[in-house]
Amino acid sequence: MRLKEEKIFHIANLIANQIKAQGLVEFIDETAVRKELKGAILDSLKVDDEVDAKVRAKIGSYSRKIVEGSGEWEVLYRKFFVEEMARIRGRK
């Protein structure tokens, strides 16, 4: 997780406030909604972390060393990250 819990809660509150302000839904239990939003954000961050680890392992498995932060590494990272996310979305 790259964000602190307070930041995640703040983002969940912003989302809930916007949904409420736009009149998209009427909350029966606002606390439960905010808790669910926080959980959804955490789940998304966990997926990103898992994909990040897989992508780094894949790049690290190359027989020649690709220096992290180099242009080549960045291009491979983005390419593999997008591919892995597409694979995950395809499973759902």
Backbone torsions as a table, in degrees:
resi	resn	phi	psi	omega
1	MET	NA	128.7	-178.0
2	ARG	-97.5	-12.3	-179.0
3	LEU	-110.4	145.6	175.6
4	LYS	-72.9	156.0	-177.5
5	GLU	-58.4	-37.1	179.7
6	GLU	-62.9	-39.0	-179.8
7	LYS	-67.5	-41.3	178.6
8	ILE	-63.5	-43.8	178.3
9	PHE	-62.8	-40.1	178.0
10	HIS	-61.3	-44.6	178.8
11	ILE	-63.1	-42.8	177.7
12	ALA	-60.5	-40.9	178.0
13	ASN	-64.6	-42.2	178.5
14	LEU	-60.7	-43.2	179.4
15	ILE	-63.2	-48.3	-179.5
16	ALA	-61.0	-42.5	179.8
17	ASN	-62.8	-40.4	179.2
18	GLN	-67.3	-42.6	178.1
19	ILE	-60.1	-44.6	-179.8
20	LYS	-66.8	-44.4	-178.1
21	ALA	-64.0	-34.2	-179.7
22	GLN	-83.0	-4.1	177.6
23	GLY	68.0	26.5	-178.3
24	LEU	-70.7	-37.0	177.3
25	VAL	-145.7	162.4	174.2
26	GLU	-110.7	122.0	-177.7
27	PHE	-80.3	131.7	173.1
28	ILE	-85.2	-43.2	179.2
29	ASP	-130.9	94.3	-175.9
30	GLU	-60.6	-37.0	-179.9
31	THR	-63.3	-42.2	179.7
32	ALA	-65.8	-38.6	178.7
33	VAL	-62.5	-46.6	-179.1
34	ARG	-64.0	-37.4	177.9
35	LYS	-65.7	-41.9	178.1
36	GLU	-65.5	-41.1	177.4
37	LEU	-61.6	-43.3	178.2
38	LYS	-60.7	-43.2	178.5
39	GLY	-62.5	-39.6	179.4
40	ALA	-65.8	-39.9	178.2
41	ILE	-64.8	-44.3	179.1
42	LEU	-61.5	-42.4	178.2
43	ASP	-60.4	-43.1	179.2
44	SER	-63.0	-42.3	179.0
45	LEU	-65.4	-36.2	178.0
46	LYS	-64.3	-41.4	177.6
47	VAL	-62.4	-45.3	178.3
48	ASP	-58.4	-42.8	179.5
49	ASP	-64.3	-40.5	178.9
50	GLU	-65.5	-42.9	178.4
51	VAL	-64.7	-42.4	177.8
52	ASP	-56.5	-46.7	-179.5
53	ALA	-62.5	-42.5	179.3
54	LYS	-63.3	-43.8	-178.2
55	VAL	-65.1	-44.1	179.1
56	ARG	-62.6	-40.1	178.3
57	ALA	-64.8	-40.6	-179.9
58	LYS	-63.7	-44.7	178.9
59	ILE	-66.7	-38.8	179.0
60	GLY	-67.4	-19.4	-178.4
61	SER	-82.2	-8.1	178.5
62	TYR	-61.5	144.5	-177.7
63	SER	-66.3	-32.9	175.4
64	ARG	-100.7	147.3	-176.5
65	LYS	-72.9	125.5	174.1
66	ILE	-109.2	116.8	-173.5
67	VAL	-71.9	125.5	177.4
68	GLU	-61.1	134.9	-178.8
69	GLY	95.2	-15.2	177.8
70	SER	-72.6	163.3	179.0
71	GLY	-57.9	-43.6	179.8
72	GLU	-62.4	-43.8	-179.8
73	TRP	-61.9	-44.4	-178.9
74	GLU	-61.6	-43.3	180.0
75	VAL	-63.8	-46.5	179.4
76	LEU	-63.5	-42.5	-179.4
77	TYR	-58.9	-50.4	-179.5
78	ARG	-61.1	-43.8	-178.4
79	LYS	-61.5	-50.5	-178.1
80	PHE	-68.7	-33.7	178.9
81	PHE	-63.8	-47.3	179.4
82	VAL	-62.3	-43.2	179.6
83	GLU	-62.2	-45.0	-178.5
84	GLU	-66.9	-40.3	177.6
85	MET	-63.9	-39.6	177.8
86	ALA	-64.1	-38.4	178.0
87	ARG	-63.4	-43.8	-179.6
88	ILE	-65.8	-44.7	179.8
89	ARG	-64.4	-32.3	178.8
90	GLY	-68.1	-24.5	-179.0
91	ARG	-79.9	-22.4	-175.0
92	LYS	-83.1	NA	NA
